[in-house]
Amino acid sequence: MRKLKLQMHISLDGFVATTNSEPTNFKWDDGVRSYSIDNLKKADCLLIGRTTAEALIPAWAEIDANPKHADYELGKRITDIPKVIFSNNLKTNKWDNATILHGNFANEIKALKEKKGKDIIVYGGVTFASSLINEGLIDEYHLLLNPVALGNGMKIFNGRTNLELEKSIQFACGIMLLVYKPG
């Protein structure tokens, strides 16, 4: 069975975005970039909600179009990987290499996990990630802990969630990768 891996930046105080939906990550380095590329190499599907799709797909396509950009390889991978977008509002698909699914997302994701293939990665969306966590669908949490405390903001954990640490990596920029499995 394929694993569903949630990869998100998170602040020291547990927020994944400010109240204005600004991300927690303050800077990347080559280590974080390499990790993100390697994690995508182990996947053959990117799972995202509508709000994330509307921001993520065009932004990374723009980076993919610029081979001199520092994040070009990551942009190319994000652009090239098949994407599954969950939305009850989108009726037409405006992106290449993307499929829109409607309906019961938990059943659809369970079916995706049963298909043959590599892992599936979820990139954020506060509401979408929270829903996946609440349904118990996440197999691995790849949390990029940023050295910043926001004081308030948006969280993906809405209640007690027991996790078991699988590994941790410290990057030179101060970000820590914490990989957890449900506990």
Buried (B, 14 or more C-beta within 10 A) or exposed (E): EBBBBBBBBBBEEBBBBBEEEEEBBEEBEEBBBEBBBEBBEEBBBBBBBBBBBBEBBEEBBEBBEEEEBEBBBBBBBBBBBBBBBBBEEBEEBEBEEBEBBEEEBBEBBBEBBEEEEBBBBBBBBBBBBBBBBBEEBBBBBBBBBBEBEBEEBBBBBEEEBEBEEEEEEEBEBEBBBBBBEBE
